[in-house]
Each structure stands twice: as C-alpha cells, then as structure tokens.
Amino acid sequence: MVHEACEKNGYLMIITADHGNCENMRSGRGTCTTHSKSKVPFIITSNDYEIDKSLKNKGLKNIAPTILYLMKIDKPAEMTGKSLVKKLNK
C-alpha cells in the first residue's frame, strides 16, 4: 500500500535496517557487541532510480553513500562505499 502510493506520487522510499544482534543479546551472556551474519534489507521505491546491478561487493558500507547520492550531497572522502543506485535514463 505504501509502496504503491510512493510510485503513484513520485516519492522515493528506502527501507533498510541494521543487521542487529538480538539473538546474542537474549542469550543471557551479558552485553554482546558483535553482529550476526544476517542479511540486511535494502528496499527502494523510485520512479527515477534503480539498483546498480554492475556494483560488486554490496554491503552496509554502501547505504550511507546511497542516501547521500539521492540527497545530492557529496560523499566524504573517508567513505569507501559507493551508491547502490543509478539514475534512470528517461
């Protein structure tokens, strides 16, 4: 429903998450700062952009550069990731 409303109105929507560690935190072993190997969702709805399938080694390092790219903000040199999306040729 939200997805369809975004497409109809030309909105861009991103859904993503941290890969978390709740399965470790609930074990009763105390504080755990490691992350699991769970996959991280990255869902984008846009009439103007698509996932760049040519990009290899996609991961968390690419999320912030992607959001900066979509906001037309230059990526800091310290960020090694690249945008996960590219502009559609319309």
TORMARVO-161978 format. One record per residue: chain; x, y, z of N, C-alpha, C, O, CB in turn. Coordinates in nm, 3 decimals, always signed. Glycine has a CB too. Example, Ala and Ser with C-alpha at 12.3 -4.5 7.8 and 13.67 -1.06 7.14 Angstrom:
! TORMARVO-161978
{chaine:A | nx:+1.319 | ny:-0.569 | nz:+0.780 | cax:+1.230 | cay:-0.450 | caz:+0.780 | cx:+1.320 | cy:-0.330 | cz:+0.780 | ox:+1.424 | oy:-0.332 | oz:+0.846 | cbx:+1.131 | cby:-0.447 | cbz:+0.905} $
{chaine:A | nx:+1.285 | ny:-0.225 | nz:+0.708 | cax:+1.367 | cay:-0.106 | caz:+0.714 | cx:+1.290 | cy:+0.003 | cz:+0.787 | ox:+1.341 | oy:+0.114 | oz:+0.804 | cbx:+1.408 | cby:-0.060 | cbz:+0.572} $
! end
This chain:
! TORMARVO-161978
{chaine:A | nx:+0.082 | ny:-0.118 | nz:+0.000 | cax:+0.000 | cay:+0.000 | caz:+0.000 | cx:+0.087 | cy:+0.126 | cz:+0.000 | ox:+0.066 | oy:+0.216 | oz:-0.081 | cbx:-0.094 | cby:-0.001 | cbz:+0.120} $
{chaine:A | nx:+0.184 | ny:+0.133 | nz:+0.090 | cax:+0.274 | cay:+0.249 | caz:+0.094 | cx:+0.358 | cy:+0.252 | cz:-0.033 | ox:+0.378 | oy:+0.359 | oz:-0.092 | cbx:+0.365 | cby:+0.244 | cbz:+0.220} $
{chaine:A | nx:+0.406 | ny:+0.137 | nz:-0.075 | cax:+0.486 | cay:+0.125 | caz:-0.198 | cx:+0.410 | cy:+0.182 | cz:-0.317 | ox:+0.465 | oy:+0.262 | oz:-0.394 | cbx:+0.523 | cby:-0.023 | cbz:-0.224} $
{chaine:A | nx:+0.285 | ny:+0.142 | nz:-0.334 | cax:+0.204 | cay:+0.190 | caz:-0.446 | cx:+0.180 | cy:+0.340 | cz:-0.438 | ox:+0.182 | oy:+0.408 | oz:-0.540 | cbx:+0.071 | cby:+0.115 | cbz:-0.449} $
{chaine:A | nx:+0.157 | ny:+0.392 | nz:-0.318 | cax:+0.135 | cay:+0.536 | caz:-0.301 | cx:+0.261 | cy:+0.614 | cz:-0.338 | ox:+0.252 | oy:+0.720 | oz:-0.399 | cbx:+0.093 | cby:+0.568 | cbz:-0.157} $
{chaine:A | nx:+0.378 | ny:+0.562 | nz:-0.302 | cax:+0.504 | cay:+0.627 | caz:-0.338 | cx:+0.521 | cy:+0.632 | cz:-0.489 | ox:+0.553 | oy:+0.736 | oz:-0.545 | cbx:+0.623 | cby:+0.555 | cbz:-0.273} $
{chaine:A | nx:+0.499 | ny:+0.519 | nz:-0.555 | cax:+0.513 | cay:+0.515 | caz:-0.701 | cx:+0.414 | cy:+0.608 | cz:-0.769 | ox:+0.450 | oy:+0.680 | oz:-0.862 | cbx:+0.495 | cby:+0.372 | cbz:-0.752} $
{chaine:A | nx:+0.289 | ny:+0.608 | nz:-0.724 | cax:+0.185 | cay:+0.691 | caz:-0.784 | cx:+0.217 | cy:+0.839 | cz:-0.772 | ox:+0.191 | oy:+0.916 | oz:-0.865 | cbx:+0.050 | cby:+0.662 | cbz:-0.718} $
{chaine:A | nx:+0.274 | ny:+0.880 | nz:-0.659 | cax:+0.300 | cay:+1.022 | caz:-0.633 | cx:+0.443 | cy:+1.065 | cz:-0.662 | ox:+0.479 | oy:+1.180 | oz:-0.638 | cbx:+0.268 | cby:+1.053 | cbz:-0.491} $
{chaine:A | nx:+0.526 | ny:+0.973 | nz:-0.713 | cax:+0.663 | cay:+1.007 | caz:-0.748 | cx:+0.755 | cy:+1.024 | cz:-0.628 | ox:+0.856 | oy:+1.094 | oz:-0.637 | cbx:+0.664 | cby:+1.132 | cbz:-0.827} $
{chaine:A | nx:+0.720 | ny:+0.961 | nz:-0.516 | cax:+0.804 | cay:+0.968 | caz:-0.396 | cx:+0.913 | cy:+0.863 | cz:-0.402 | ox:+0.899 | oy:+0.760 | oz:-0.468 | cbx:+0.719 | cby:+0.951 | cbz:-0.269} $
{chaine:A | nx:+1.020 | ny:+0.889 | nz:-0.332 | cax:+1.127 | cay:+0.792 | caz:-0.315 | cx:+1.118 | cy:+0.737 | cz:-0.173 | ox:+1.109 | oy:+0.814 | oz:-0.078 | cbx:+1.268 | cby:+0.855 | cbz:-0.344} $
{chaine:A | nx:+1.121 | ny:+0.606 | nz:-0.159 | cax:+1.115 | cay:+0.545 | caz:-0.027 | cx:+1.228 | cy:+0.443 | cz:-0.015 | ox:+1.252 | oy:+0.365 | oz:-0.107 | cbx:+0.977 | cby:+0.478 | cbz:-0.002} $
{chaine:A | nx:+1.296 | ny:+0.444 | nz:+0.099 | cax:+1.400 | cay:+0.346 | caz:+0.128 | cx:+1.364 | cy:+0.276 | cz:+0.258 | ox:+1.326 | oy:+0.339 | oz:+0.357 | cbx:+1.542 | cby:+0.413 | cbz:+0.138} $
{chaine:A | nx:+1.375 | ny:+0.144 | nz:+0.257 | cax:+1.359 | cay:+0.065 | caz:+0.379 | cx:+1.488 | cy:-0.013 | cz:+0.397 | ox:+1.531 | oy:-0.086 | oz:+0.308 | cbx:+1.233 | cby:-0.032 | cbz:+0.370} $
{chaine:A | nx:+1.550 | ny:+0.002 | nz:+0.513 | cax:+1.672 | cay:-0.071 | caz:+0.544 | cx:+1.677 | cy:-0.095 | cz:+0.694 | ox:+1.589 | oy:-0.049 | oz:+0.767 | cbx:+1.798 | cby:+0.007 | cbz:+0.495} $
{chaine:A | nx:+1.777 | ny:-0.165 | nz:+0.739 | cax:+1.789 | cay:-0.195 | caz:+0.882 | cx:+1.933 | cy:-0.230 | cz:+0.915 | ox:+2.013 | oy:-0.260 | oz:+0.827 | cbx:+1.695 | cby:-0.311 | cbz:+0.922} $
{chaine:A | nx:+1.963 | ny:-0.225 | nz:+1.043 | cax:+2.090 | cay:-0.275 | caz:+1.093 | cx:+2.079 | cy:-0.427 | cz:+1.096 | ox:+1.968 | oy:-0.480 | oz:+1.107 | cbx:+2.124 | cby:-0.216 | cbz:+1.235} $
{chaine:A | nx:+2.190 | ny:-0.497 | nz:+1.087 | cax:+2.182 | cay:-0.643 | caz:+1.089 | cx:+2.169 | cy:-0.698 | cz:+1.230 | ox:+2.150 | oy:-0.819 | oz:+1.248 | cbx:+2.303 | cby:-0.703 | cbz:+1.022} $
{chaine:A | nx:+2.179 | ny:-0.613 | nz:+1.328 | cax:+2.144 | cay:-0.647 | caz:+1.465 | cx:+2.221 | cy:-0.760 | cz:+1.530 | ox:+2.307 | oy:-0.823 | oz:+1.469 | cbx:+2.004 | cby:-0.680 | cbz:+1.469} $
{chaine:A | nx:+2.188 | ny:-0.783 | nz:+1.653 | cax:+2.247 | cay:-0.895 | caz:+1.728 | cx:+2.154 | cy:-0.941 | cz:+1.838 | ox:+2.201 | oy:-0.991 | oz:+1.941 | cbx:+2.383 | cby:-0.854 | cbz:+1.786} $
{chaine:A | nx:+2.025 | ny:-0.926 | nz:+1.820 | cax:+1.930 | cay:-0.958 | caz:+1.927 | cx:+1.937 | cy:-1.105 | cz:+1.968 | ox:+1.911 | oy:-1.138 | oz:+2.083 | cbx:+1.788 | cby:-0.924 | cbz:+1.884} $
{chaine:A | nx:+1.972 | ny:-1.194 | nz:+1.875 | cax:+1.981 | cay:-1.335 | caz:+1.912 | cx:+2.094 | cy:-1.360 | cz:+2.011 | ox:+2.089 | oy:-1.456 | oz:+2.088 | cbx:+2.001 | cby:-1.421 | cbz:+1.787} $
{chaine:A | nx:+2.197 | ny:-1.274 | nz:+2.010 | cax:+2.306 | cay:-1.285 | caz:+2.107 | cx:+2.270 | cy:-1.216 | cz:+2.238 | ox:+2.303 | oy:-1.265 | oz:+2.346 | cbx:+2.434 | cby:-1.225 | cbz:+2.050} $
{chaine:A | nx:+2.202 | ny:-1.104 | nz:+2.230 | cax:+2.169 | cay:-1.027 | caz:+2.349 | cx:+2.069 | cy:-1.102 | cz:+2.438 | ox:+2.070 | oy:-1.083 | oz:+2.559 | cbx:+2.111 | cby:-0.891 | cbz:+2.310} $
{chaine:A | nx:+1.986 | ny:-1.184 | nz:+2.380 | cax:+1.884 | cay:-1.255 | caz:+2.456 | cx:+1.937 | cy:-1.382 | cz:+2.520 | ox:+1.864 | oy:-1.450 | oz:+2.593 | cbx:+1.767 | cby:-1.288 | cbz:+2.366} $
{chaine:A | nx:+2.061 | ny:-1.415 | nz:+2.496 | cax:+2.115 | cay:-1.542 | caz:+2.546 | cx:+2.150 | cy:-1.538 | cz:+2.694 | ox:+2.174 | oy:-1.643 | oz:+2.754 | cbx:+2.237 | cby:-1.579 | cbz:+2.467} $
{chaine:A | nx:+2.152 | ny:-1.420 | nz:+2.754 | cax:+2.186 | cay:-1.410 | caz:+2.895 | cx:+2.336 | cy:-1.409 | cz:+2.921 | ox:+2.378 | oy:-1.419 | oz:+3.037 | cbx:+2.124 | cby:-1.522 | cbz:+2.969} $
{chaine:A | nx:+2.416 | ny:-1.396 | nz:+2.817 | cax:+2.562 | cay:-1.395 | caz:+2.834 | cx:+2.615 | cy:-1.254 | cz:+2.860 | ox:+2.737 | oy:-1.234 | oz:+2.861 | cbx:+2.628 | cby:-1.453 | cbz:+2.711} $
{chaine:A | nx:+2.529 | ny:-1.160 | nz:+2.880 | cax:+2.575 | cay:-1.024 | caz:+2.903 | cx:+2.574 | cy:-0.943 | cz:+2.775 | ox:+2.515 | oy:-0.984 | oz:+2.674 | cbx:+2.714 | cby:-1.024 | cbz:+2.963} $
{chaine:A | nx:+2.639 | ny:-0.828 | nz:+2.779 | cax:+2.642 | cay:-0.739 | caz:+2.664 | cx:+2.725 | cy:-0.799 | cz:+2.552 | ox:+2.837 | oy:-0.847 | oz:+2.575 | cbx:+2.697 | cby:-0.602 | cbz:+2.703} $
{chaine:A | nx:+2.672 | ny:-0.797 | nz:+2.435 | cax:+2.741 | cay:-0.851 | caz:+2.318 | cx:+2.742 | cy:-0.744 | cz:+2.210 | ox:+2.637 | oy:-0.692 | oz:+2.173 | cbx:+2.673 | cby:-0.983 | cbz:+2.266} $
{chaine:A | nx:+2.858 | ny:-0.710 | nz:+2.160 | cax:+2.867 | cay:-0.605 | caz:+2.059 | cx:+2.892 | cy:-0.659 | cz:+1.919 | ox:+2.905 | oy:-0.581 | oz:+1.825 | cbx:+2.976 | cby:-0.508 | cbz:+2.096} $
{chaine:A | nx:+2.898 | ny:-0.790 | nz:+1.905 | cax:+2.918 | cay:-0.846 | caz:+1.771 | cx:+2.788 | cy:-0.843 | cz:+1.693 | ox:+2.679 | oy:-0.838 | oz:+1.751 | cbx:+2.972 | cby:-0.989 | cbz:+1.780} $
{chaine:A | nx:+2.799 | ny:-0.847 | nz:+1.564 | cax:+2.682 | cay:-0.851 | caz:+1.478 | cx:+2.668 | cy:-0.989 | cz:+1.417 | ox:+2.766 | oy:-1.062 | oz:+1.400 | cbx:+2.691 | cby:-0.744 | cbz:+1.367} $
{chaine:A | nx:+2.548 | ny:-1.022 | nz:+1.384 | cax:+2.523 | cay:-1.151 | caz:+1.321 | cx:+2.556 | cy:-1.142 | cz:+1.172 | ox:+2.592 | oy:-1.036 | oz:+1.121 | cbx:+2.375 | cby:-1.195 | cbz:+1.341} $
{chaine:A | nx:+2.544 | ny:-1.253 | nz:+1.105 | cax:+2.567 | cay:-1.257 | caz:+0.961 | cx:+2.436 | cy:-1.249 | cz:+0.884 | ox:+2.429 | oy:-1.286 | oz:+0.767 | cbx:+2.644 | cby:-1.384 | cbz:+0.922} $
{chaine:A | nx:+2.332 | ny:-1.201 | nz:+0.951 | cax:+2.202 | cay:-1.189 | caz:+0.887 | cx:+2.208 | cy:-1.089 | cz:+0.773 | ox:+2.280 | oy:-0.989 | oz:+0.780 | cbx:+2.095 | cby:-1.147 | cbz:+0.989} $
{chaine:A | nx:+2.134 | ny:-1.117 | nz:+0.669 | cax:+2.127 | cay:-1.026 | caz:+0.554 | cx:+2.056 | cy:-0.897 | cz:+0.596 | ox:+1.967 | oy:-0.899 | oz:+0.681 | cbx:+2.052 | cby:-1.093 | cbz:+0.434} $
{chaine:A | nx:+2.096 | ny:-0.786 | nz:+0.537 | cax:+2.037 | cay:-0.656 | caz:+0.565 | cx:+1.946 | cy:-0.618 | cz:+0.449 | ox:+1.990 | oy:-0.618 | oz:+0.334 | cbx:+2.147 | cby:-0.547 | cbz:+0.588} $
{chaine:A | nx:+1.820 | ny:-0.585 | nz:+0.476 | cax:+1.733 | cay:-0.545 | caz:+0.366 | cx:+1.769 | cy:-0.405 | cz:+0.316 | ox:+1.806 | oy:-0.317 | oz:+0.394 | cbx:+1.586 | cby:-0.548 | cbz:+0.411} $
{chaine:A | nx:+1.758 | ny:-0.387 | nz:+0.187 | cax:+1.768 | cay:-0.253 | caz:+0.128 | cx:+1.666 | cy:-0.250 | cz:+0.016 | ox:+1.689 | oy:-0.302 | oz:-0.093 | cbx:+1.915 | cby:-0.221 | cbz:+0.076} $
{chaine:A | nx:+1.554 | ny:-0.187 | nz:+0.046 | cax:+1.443 | cay:-0.182 | caz:-0.049 | cx:+1.424 | cy:-0.037 | cz:-0.088 | ox:+1.416 | oy:+0.051 | oz:-0.002 | cbx:+1.311 | cby:-0.242 | cbz:+0.013} $
{chaine:A | nx:+1.418 | ny:-0.012 | nz:-0.217 | cax:+1.399 | cay:+0.124 | caz:-0.265 | cx:+1.282 | cy:+0.127 | cz:-0.363 | ox:+1.269 | oy:+0.039 | oz:-0.449 | cbx:+1.528 | cby:+0.179 | cbz:-0.332} $
{chaine:A | nx:+1.199 | ny:+0.227 | nz:-0.348 | cax:+1.090 | cay:+0.252 | caz:-0.442 | cx:+1.116 | cy:+0.388 | cz:-0.503 | ox:+1.124 | oy:+0.488 | oz:-0.432 | cbx:+0.949 | cby:+0.244 | cbz:-0.373} $
{chaine:A | nx:+1.129 | ny:+0.391 | nz:-0.633 | cax:+1.157 | cay:+0.517 | caz:-0.700 | cx:+1.121 | cy:+0.506 | cz:-0.847 | ox:+1.141 | oy:+0.402 | oz:-0.910 | cbx:+1.305 | cby:+0.557 | cbz:-0.684} $
{chaine:A | nx:+1.068 | ny:+0.613 | nz:-0.901 | cax:+1.043 | cay:+0.619 | caz:-1.045 | cx:+1.164 | cy:+0.671 | cz:-1.120 | ox:+1.168 | oy:+0.667 | oz:-1.243 | cbx:+0.921 | cby:+0.708 | cbz:-1.074} $
{chaine:A | nx:+1.265 | ny:+0.722 | nz:-1.046 | cax:+1.379 | cay:+0.787 | caz:-1.109 | cx:+1.511 | cy:+0.712 | cz:-1.095 | ox:+1.607 | oy:+0.742 | oz:-1.165 | cbx:+1.395 | cby:+0.923 | cbz:-1.051} $
{chaine:A | nx:+1.518 | ny:+0.614 | nz:-1.004 | cax:+1.643 | cay:+0.542 | caz:-0.978 | cx:+1.619 | cy:+0.392 | cz:-0.981 | ox:+1.507 | oy:+0.345 | oz:-0.960 | cbx:+1.702 | cby:+0.584 | cbz:-0.842} $
{chaine:A | nx:+1.726 | ny:+0.318 | nz:-1.007 | cax:+1.721 | cay:+0.173 | caz:-0.999 | cx:+1.850 | cy:+0.123 | cz:-0.935 | ox:+1.951 | oy:+0.194 | oz:-0.932 | cbx:+1.701 | cby:+0.110 | cbz:-1.140} $
{chaine:A | nx:+1.846 | ny:+0.000 | nz:-0.883 | cax:+1.965 | cay:-0.061 | caz:-0.824 | cx:+2.070 | cy:-0.079 | cz:-0.932 | ox:+2.040 | oy:-0.127 | oz:-1.042 | cbx:+1.932 | cby:-0.197 | cbz:-0.755} $
{chaine:A | nx:+2.193 | ny:-0.041 | nz:-0.902 | cax:+2.304 | cay:-0.056 | caz:-0.997 | cx:+2.355 | cy:-0.200 | cz:-0.988 | ox:+2.432 | oy:-0.234 | oz:-0.898 | cbx:+2.420 | cby:+0.046 | cbz:-0.967} $
{chaine:A | nx:+2.313 | ny:-0.282 | nz:-1.081 | cax:+2.349 | cay:-0.425 | caz:-1.079 | cx:+2.496 | cy:-0.449 | cz:-1.112 | ox:+2.546 | oy:-0.559 | oz:-1.089 | cbx:+2.262 | cby:-0.501 | cbz:-1.176} $
{chaine:A | nx:+2.565 | ny:-0.350 | nz:-1.166 | cax:+2.707 | cay:-0.367 | caz:-1.200 | cx:+2.797 | cy:-0.355 | cz:-1.078 | ox:+2.913 | oy:-0.397 | oz:-1.082 | cbx:+2.748 | cby:-0.263 | cbz:-1.304} $
{chaine:A | nx:+2.745 | ny:-0.298 | nz:-0.969 | cax:+2.825 | cay:-0.279 | caz:-0.847 | cx:+2.849 | cy:-0.413 | cz:-0.778 | ox:+2.755 | oy:-0.485 | oz:-0.746 | cbx:+2.755 | cby:-0.181 | cbz:-0.751} $
{chaine:A | nx:+2.975 | ny:-0.445 | nz:-0.756 | cax:+3.013 | cay:-0.569 | caz:-0.687 | cx:+3.033 | cy:-0.541 | cz:-0.538 | ox:+3.051 | oy:-0.425 | oz:-0.499 | cbx:+3.142 | cby:-0.630 | cbz:-0.749} $
{chaine:A | nx:+3.031 | ny:-0.643 | nz:-0.457 | cax:+3.057 | cay:-0.634 | caz:-0.313 | cx:+2.965 | cy:-0.534 | cz:-0.243 | ox:+3.011 | oy:-0.445 | oz:-0.172 | cbx:+3.202 | cby:-0.594 | cbz:-0.288} $
{chaine:A | nx:+2.836 | ny:-0.550 | nz:-0.265 | cax:+2.739 | cay:-0.463 | caz:-0.198 | cx:+2.734 | cy:-0.496 | cz:-0.049 | ox:+2.747 | oy:-0.613 | oz:-0.010 | cbx:+2.598 | cby:-0.478 | cbz:-0.262} $
{chaine:A | nx:+2.715 | ny:-0.393 | nz:+0.034 | cax:+2.708 | cay:-0.416 | caz:+0.178 | cx:+2.668 | cy:-0.290 | cz:+0.253 | ox:+2.630 | oy:-0.190 | oz:+0.194 | cbx:+2.840 | cby:-0.467 | cbz:+0.229} $
{chaine:A | nx:+2.679 | ny:-0.298 | nz:+0.386 | cax:+2.642 | cay:-0.184 | caz:+0.470 | cx:+2.719 | cy:-0.058 | cz:+0.435 | ox:+2.668 | oy:+0.053 | oz:+0.450 | cbx:+2.664 | cby:-0.218 | cbz:+0.615} $
{chaine:A | nx:+2.844 | ny:-0.075 | nz:+0.388 | cax:+2.926 | cay:+0.042 | caz:+0.356 | cx:+2.865 | cy:+0.125 | cz:+0.243 | ox:+2.905 | oy:+0.240 | oz:+0.223 | cbx:+3.067 | cby:-0.001 | cbz:+0.317} $
{chaine:A | nx:+2.769 | ny:+0.069 | nz:+0.170 | cax:+2.709 | cay:+0.139 | caz:+0.057 | cx:+2.582 | cy:+0.216 | cz:+0.093 | ox:+2.535 | oy:+0.297 | oz:+0.013 | cbx:+2.678 | cby:+0.040 | cbz:-0.051} $
{chaine:A | nx:+2.527 | ny:+0.193 | nz:+0.210 | cax:+2.398 | cay:+0.255 | caz:+0.243 | cx:+2.409 | cy:+0.407 | cz:+0.259 | ox:+2.333 | oy:+0.481 | oz:+0.197 | cbx:+2.343 | cby:+0.195 | cbz:+0.372} $
{chaine:A | nx:+2.502 | ny:+0.455 | nz:+0.340 | cax:+2.518 | cay:+0.600 | caz:+0.359 | cx:+2.554 | cy:+0.669 | cz:+0.227 | ox:+2.494 | oy:+0.772 | oz:+0.197 | cbx:+2.625 | cby:+0.629 | cbz:+0.465} $
{chaine:A | nx:+2.649 | ny:+0.618 | nz:+0.148 | cax:+2.677 | cay:+0.682 | caz:+0.020 | cx:+2.555 | cy:+0.686 | cz:-0.074 | ox:+2.539 | oy:+0.781 | oz:-0.151 | cbx:+2.790 | cby:+0.610 | cbz:-0.049} $
{chaine:A | nx:+2.471 | ny:+0.584 | nz:-0.066 | cax:+2.349 | cay:+0.582 | caz:-0.148 | cx:+2.254 | cy:+0.693 | cz:-0.107 | ox:+2.201 | oy:+0.765 | oz:-0.191 | cbx:+2.279 | cby:+0.446 | cbz:-0.137} $
{chaine:A | nx:+2.233 | ny:+0.706 | nz:+0.023 | cax:+2.142 | cay:+0.810 | caz:+0.072 | cx:+2.196 | cy:+0.949 | cz:+0.041 | ox:+2.120 | oy:+1.038 | oz:+0.003 | cbx:+2.118 | cby:+0.795 | cbz:+0.223} $
{chaine:A | nx:+2.326 | ny:+0.969 | nz:+0.057 | cax:+2.387 | cay:+1.098 | caz:+0.021 | cx:+2.370 | cy:+1.127 | cz:-0.127 | ox:+2.337 | oy:+1.239 | oz:-0.165 | cbx:+2.537 | cby:+1.099 | cbz:+0.058} $
{chaine:A | nx:+2.391 | ny:+1.027 | nz:-0.211 | cax:+2.373 | cay:+1.043 | caz:-0.356 | cx:+2.229 | cy:+1.085 | cz:-0.389 | ox:+2.207 | oy:+1.176 | oz:-0.469 | cbx:+2.409 | cby:+0.911 | cbz:-0.430} $
{chaine:A | nx:+2.134 | ny:+1.018 | nz:-0.327 | cax:+1.993 | cay:+1.050 | caz:-0.352 | cx:+1.957 | cy:+1.190 | cz:-0.304 | ox:+1.867 | oy:+1.254 | oz:-0.359 | cbx:+1.903 | cby:+0.947 | cbz:-0.285} $
{chaine:A | nx:+2.026 | ny:+1.238 | nz:-0.200 | cax:+2.001 | cay:+1.372 | caz:-0.147 | cx:+2.087 | cy:+1.478 | cz:-0.217 | ox:+2.081 | oy:+1.596 | oz:-0.183 | cbx:+2.027 | cby:+1.375 | cbz:+0.002} $
{chaine:A | nx:+2.166 | ny:+1.434 | nz:-0.315 | cax:+2.256 | cay:+1.523 | caz:-0.391 | cx:+2.357 | cy:+1.592 | cz:-0.299 | ox:+2.387 | oy:+1.710 | oz:-0.314 | cbx:+2.173 | cby:+1.629 | cbz:-0.466} $
{chaine:A | nx:+2.410 | ny:+1.514 | nz:-0.204 | cax:+2.513 | cay:+1.561 | caz:-0.111 | cx:+2.641 | cy:+1.485 | cz:-0.143 | ox:+2.639 | oy:+1.363 | oz:-0.158 | cbx:+2.470 | cby:+1.541 | cbz:+0.039} $
{chaine:A | nx:+2.753 | ny:+1.557 | nz:-0.153 | cax:+2.881 | cay:+1.493 | caz:-0.182 | cx:+2.919 | cy:+1.395 | cz:-0.072 | ox:+2.900 | oy:+1.423 | oz:+0.047 | cbx:+2.991 | cby:+1.598 | cbz:-0.200} $
{chaine:A | nx:+2.971 | ny:+1.282 | nz:-0.112 | cax:+3.017 | cay:+1.179 | caz:-0.019 | cx:+3.153 | cy:+1.219 | cz:+0.035 | ox:+3.241 | oy:+1.256 | oz:-0.043 | cbx:+3.023 | cby:+1.038 | cbz:-0.087} $
{chaine:A | nx:+3.174 | ny:+1.214 | nz:+0.168 | cax:+3.306 | cay:+1.243 | caz:+0.224 | cx:+3.410 | cy:+1.144 | cz:+0.172 | ox:+3.379 | oy:+1.028 | oz:+0.146 | cbx:+3.301 | cby:+1.239 | cbz:+0.378} $
{chaine:A | nx:+3.532 | ny:+1.190 | nz:+0.157 | cax:+3.640 | cay:+1.105 | caz:+0.106 | cx:+3.664 | cy:+0.983 | cz:+0.194 | ox:+3.711 | oy:+0.880 | oz:+0.146 | cbx:+3.769 | cby:+1.186 | cbz:+0.094} $
{chaine:A | nx:+3.631 | ny:+0.994 | nz:+0.323 | cax:+3.653 | cay:+0.883 | caz:+0.416 | cx:+3.561 | cy:+0.763 | cz:+0.388 | ox:+3.591 | oy:+0.651 | oz:+0.427 | cbx:+3.632 | cby:+0.930 | cbz:+0.558} $
{chaine:A | nx:+3.450 | ny:+0.788 | nz:+0.322 | cax:+3.357 | cay:+0.679 | caz:+0.291 | cx:+3.408 | cy:+0.601 | cz:+0.171 | ox:+3.433 | oy:+0.658 | oz:+0.065 | cbx:+3.214 | cby:+0.734 | cbz:+0.264} $
{chaine:A | nx:+3.422 | ny:+0.472 | nz:+0.188 | cax:+3.474 | cay:+0.388 | caz:+0.080 | cx:+3.364 | cy:+0.323 | cz:-0.003 | ox:+3.391 | oy:+0.272 | oz:-0.112 | cbx:+3.564 | cby:+0.280 | cbz:+0.136} $
{chaine:A | nx:+3.241 | ny:+0.325 | nz:+0.045 | cax:+3.130 | cay:+0.265 | caz:-0.028 | cx:+3.086 | cy:+0.351 | cz:-0.146 | ox:+3.123 | oy:+0.468 | oz:-0.157 | cbx:+3.012 | cby:+0.242 | cbz:+0.064} $
{chaine:A | nx:+3.008 | ny:+0.290 | nz:-0.233 | cax:+2.953 | cay:+0.359 | caz:-0.350 | cx:+2.802 | cy:+0.350 | cz:-0.346 | ox:+2.745 | oy:+0.265 | oz:-0.276 | cbx:+3.009 | cby:+0.298 | cbz:-0.482} $
{chaine:A | nx:+2.737 | ny:+0.437 | nz:-0.421 | cax:+2.592 | cay:+0.435 | caz:-0.427 | cx:+2.542 | cy:+0.304 | cz:-0.486 | ox:+2.598 | oy:+0.253 | oz:-0.583 | cbx:+2.540 | cby:+0.553 | cbz:-0.509} $
{chaine:A | nx:+2.437 | ny:+0.250 | nz:-0.427 | cax:+2.375 | cay:+0.127 | caz:-0.475 | cx:+2.279 | cy:+0.152 | cz:-0.590 | ox:+2.232 | oy:+0.058 | oz:-0.654 | cbx:+2.303 | cby:+0.059 | cbz:-0.363} $
{chaine:A | nx:+2.250 | ny:+0.279 | nz:-0.618 | cax:+2.151 | cay:+0.311 | caz:-0.721 | cx:+2.212 | cy:+0.398 | cz:-0.830 | ox:+2.316 | oy:+0.461 | oz:-0.812 | cbx:+2.031 | cby:+0.382 | cbz:-0.660} $
{chaine:A | nx:+2.144 | ny:+0.399 | nz:-0.942 | cax:+2.181 | cay:+0.489 | caz:-1.051 | cx:+2.054 | cy:+0.550 | cz:-1.107 | ox:+1.945 | oy:+0.492 | oz:-1.098 | cbx:+2.261 | cby:+0.414 | cbz:-1.163} $
{chaine:A | nx:+2.069 | ny:+0.667 | nz:-1.165 | cax:+1.956 | cay:+0.740 | caz:-1.222 | cx:+1.909 | cy:+0.670 | cz:-1.347 | ox:+1.990 | oy:+0.626 | oz:-1.429 | cbx:+1.995 | cby:+0.887 | cbz:-1.253} $
{chaine:A | nx:+1.779 | ny:+0.659 | nz:-1.362 | cax:+1.722 | cay:+0.601 | caz:-1.483 | cx:+1.732 | cy:+0.701 | cz:-1.597 | ox:+1.714 | oy:+0.821 | oz:-1.577 | cbx:+1.575 | cby:+0.559 | cbz:-1.461} $
{chaine:A | nx:+1.761 | ny:+0.655 | nz:-1.714 | cax:+1.763 | cay:+0.741 | caz:-1.833 | cx:+1.622 | cy:+0.751 | cz:-1.886 | ox:+1.568 | oy:+0.656 | oz:-1.943 | cbx:+1.861 | cby:+0.686 | cbz:-1.942} $
{chaine:A | nx:+1.562 | ny:+0.867 | nz:-1.868 | cax:+1.423 | cay:+0.887 | caz:-1.914 | cx:+1.421 | cy:+0.986 | cz:-2.027 | ox:+1.314 | oy:+1.017 | oz:-2.079 | cbx:+1.333 | cby:+0.935 | cbz:-1.800} $
! end
